[in-house]
């Protein structure tokens, strides 16, 4: 299926690692031009693969918590590529800040890392996306729907991303700009793999979590999130807006008691 993304410029925050890297690679495979904005430099192996698919890809190094600098970077991107079709807000990380031991100042800092740049990046890209009648996709988290316990700052930031998705979908429907959100649950990212190795028996810990994922009793892959993301921002999803998508093997919405033995 041709997704109609050939030559279209798509900005991906945090697009060099984990889910973001999978989205960037999927875009390149579809003939789009991924433009990555990230705090960290690109891994050389990933960069070489991306360059082979899309020599015209972009990379702009920026600590997105410094949201005041985003407008300058977006202007540079627009000047180089002459257009921005879509934005994927993806960068962020669970900082496990709980209300009982987190000050309001620390909460604001967490929002700078996980929320404010979603707002500012969207605001800065919107004029260009409106011209293209393009798309915005926010990568949120199941924690914004279900909560997690003892992660007040991150979960509330993710909840705000979901609410912002719905609001922007309403606000910009007259401009034919679509705004959607993906809420990953248990995704096998390099960061998750690193975390699970802290357990005495990582394989058993994986099984302990995966047993509650109804479809296949396995984690979602980064590539599965990326496939959903790239289709959703593409013209093929032309009448899809304001949606909160959960490609998670049924983890959120199906009865977790469905952990029957195979």
N, C-alpha and C positions, 0 to 999 in steps of 0.2 A: 504494500500500500504506500503510495506517495503521499506523505503528510503535508506537502506544499510548503516546506521550510527552506528550500534551496536558496542560498544567498541571503537569508534573513538573519539579522543581527540579534542575538539573544544574550543579555547580560545575566551572568550567574554569580551570585555572591557565594564565597566559600566553595568555588567550583573546581578546586584542585584536589580535594580529598573526599573519601567516603561517598555519600549520596551525591554531593555536588559534583565530584569527579565523574561519577557514572552518568549524570545528566549531561555534563559537558561532552563526554565521549559519544553519547547517544545522539546529541545534537549534531556533532560533526559527522557521524555516520549517515545522518539524514540530509547532509549538505548544507546545514545551517552554519553560521559563524558564531561559535561561542566566545564570549568576551568575559573572562574571569576577573573578578575583583576579590582579592583575598589578602589576608595578613601575611600568610606564609608563601614563600617561593614555591614554585611548582617542582615536584619530584621529577628528576631528569628522565626516568623511564616513561612516566605518564606524559611528560611534555613531548617526548619524541613520538609517541603514538598519536598524540593529538595533532602534532605538526604534520605527520604523514597523511592524516585524513583531511586536515584543514590548515594549509600553510598560512592562511590569513587570520588565524585565531588571534585573540587579544588577551593580554594579561596586564593588570594594573595592581600593584602592591599597595594595599591600604589597610590599616587597622580600622575596621568599620566601627569600632566603639568611638572613634573620633569622627562622629557623624557630621561635624561641621565642615569636614574636608570632602564630603561626598559630592557636592555640587561641582567642584572643580574637576573631579575625575569623570563624572558623567558628561561634562562639557567636552573634555578631551576625547572621550569615546565617540560622541556625536560628531565632533569635528573630523575625526579620522574616518569613520564609517558612513557618515552622512545620514544615518538613520538608526533607530532602535525599534525593533519589532516587538520584543518581549523582554520581560524581566522575571527572573527566578530569584526570589529572596530565600536564601537557604542558610547562610552562615549563622552559627550560634552553638552553644554547648550548655548542657545541664550543669549548673554550678552547685546544686544541692543546698541552696540557702533556705533555711527554715525560719519561719516568723519568730520563733522563740529565742533564736540567737542571731538574728539579722537586724541591723539597724535600718532606718529609712534611707540613710545615705548609701548603705550597701545595696539596698533594693534598687535605688536609682542607678548605681553602677552596673548591676545585673541587667537592668533594662537597657542600658547603653550597649551592653554586649549582645543582647538578645531581641530587643524590640525597636529601639529608636532608629536604628539604621534601616529597618524594614520600612518605616514611615518616610524617612528622608530619601532613601533610594527611590521609592515609589514616587514621591513628590517630584524629584528631579527628572526621572525618566518619563513621567506622564505626558508632557507636551509632545515628545517624539513618538510615544506609543499611540497617542490619539491620532496623529497624522497617518500612522500605518494601520489604524483600526486593529491594533494588535492585542496583546494578552499579558496578564500579570499572574504569576503563580507564587503563592506563599507556601513554603515548607514549614509546617507547624509540628505538632507532636500529639500523640494520644493523651499526654498529660494535660493538654488544654481542654480535653473532653472529659476524661475520667478522673483527673487528679492522680497523684502518686503517693502522697504522704511525705512530709518533711522536705519538700522542694518548692516552697511557696513562691519564690521569686520567678523561677523558670516556668512553672506551671501557669502562673498568672500572665507572664509575658506571652506564652503560647495561646492562652485564651484570648488575649487581646488581638493577636494575629488573626485568629478565626473571626472575631467580631469585625475587625478591619476589612477582612475579605468580603464579608457580606455587605458592609457599608459601601465599599468602593464598587462592588458589583452593581448596587442600586444607583450610585451616583453617576457611573460612567456607561451604563447601558445605552443612554441616548447617543453616545459617541461610538457605539459598537466596539467598545473595549471590554473584553471579558476578564473577570477576576475570579480565580479559584484557589483552593487550598488543598494540600495533601497533609494528612496526619499520619506519619509512620508510627508503627508500634515497635515491635522487636525486630530490628534490622541488623543483619550481620555486617557491621562496618568494622574497619580496622580499629577504631576506638573501642567498640564493644568487645572485639576479640582481645584487645590489650587488657580490658577490665576483667574479663572472665578468667584470664590466666592468673589472676591474683588468688583464685580459689585453689584449695589443695587438690581437688579433682575437677578441672575445668570441664571435662566431658560430661560428668554427672551434673554439674551446674547447668550446662547447656540443656540437657534432657529435662531437668527440673523445670526450667522456664518453658521450653518448647512443648511440653506435654499439654499446656493450656492454649496452644494455638491450634484450633480445630482442623484447619486444612493442612494436612501433611505433617503435623507436629514438628514443624521446622521454622526457623527464622525466615523472614522476608529477605531477599537479596537486594543489594543496592541497585542492581540492574532492573529488578522488577519495579522499584520505585521510579527509576529513571524512565522506563518505558511508559508508565502511566503519566509521568510529568510531561514528557515531550509530546505525547499525543494530546494531552489536555491543553497545552499552549498552542498547538498547531491549528491551522485553519480547518482541519478535519473535525475538530470539536467546536464547530462554528456556532452552535446553539447551546453551549454549556457554559453557564456562569453562575457565580454565587454558591458553588458546590464545595462541600467539605468531603473530600475523598479519603477512603481508608483502605488502601491495598495492604492488608495485614493478615491474610489467611483466616479472617473471621474473628480475630482476637478481641476486638472491641465489641462487636455487635452480636456475635453468636454466644450461646451459653457455654461458658468455659468448663462446665461439667462434662462436655463432650470429649473428654480425654480417655475415651475407651481404648482398650488394648487392640492393636491390629492383629 
